[in-house]
Amino acid sequence: MEASNTKYNLHARSNSLPSRPHPLILQCNEHLERLRSSHETSSSLSQKLGALQDLHECVESLVQLPLTQDTLLLEPQENCVDALLDGSLRLLDVCTSAKDSLLHTKECMRELQSVIRRKRGGEEGIMAEAKKFLSSRKVVKKAIVKALVNLKAIAKKGNNNFNSNNIKDQQTLALVGLLKDVEVVTLSIFESLLDFISGTSSSTNAKQGSWNLVSKLIIQTKRTTTSSSWCYESEFSQVDAALASISENINISDMQNQLEKLESCIQDLEEGLEFMFRRLIKTRVALLNILNH
């Protein structure tokens, strides 16, 4: 650790940084405010994910700026960069959990679609496959609950290990605060997405609990944000409910329509998460490069 600190000291600069914020910092703040505002509106999940992608595209460019690297190197302690790296790992873990949940649901959904199209085993075969789908969904929901519980424990530990009072330079404090706020908003939307996939997104209590969890990660901020439940049931919960109440009078056409909507929803979410995953990886690599500079 002493060797790393020496590197920091050797590369620290004494000249003052520009007082006017860089345009990328202003853009990041604009995206952040837009996302915070979306929690108080009926914005769709796809809209929130789109705005989140814009934010992280901006963050990726920000952390690669020489200005950002110089600012973080001004801090003689590695604590702030370590905290940002811990946060980036949390985001990658949650993003991976969401991707895995979508993949598992999609595989089982396609098996059900195949049975319906080929009419294998008649109505009894369809009902048997529907039960298998619901069983797989229970596995997905348990995995999501476990991921959120683990996230809470890891986030609490990471937050306790980071003390912003150790940061004396105001430019560094502002930059770290911005990046931590990005983490908070991103975690909030990822948790909303996990709720959406598990089929509990229509629960106000579930969403309130989710927001309370991630809001505890905020470091020295006076802003408050309120959450709102989704104003509609997710495609996942609709399919779950339909299959759970299935009977001998199966409406094949309605079931196919619901599964097609779910398939389209999964495809959109997978594309959005893949975009996010690539951006999170690039941001983490940039932070690691700063730490090892």
Secondary structure, DSSP 8 states (H G I E B T S, - for coil): -HHHHHHHHHH---S---SS--HHHHHHHHHHHHHHHHTTS---HHHHHHHHHHHHHHHHHHHTSHHHHHHHHHSSSSHHHHHHHHHHHHHHHHHHHHHHHHHHHHHHHHHHHHHHHHTTTHHHHHHHHHHHHHHHHHHHHHHHHHHHHHHHHHHHHHHHH--GGG---HHHHHHHHHHHHHHHHHHHHHHHHHHHHHT-TT-HHHHHHHHHHHHTT--S----------SS--HHHHHHHHHHT--SS--HHHHHHHHHHHHHHHHHHHHHHHHHHHHHHHHHHHHHHHHT-
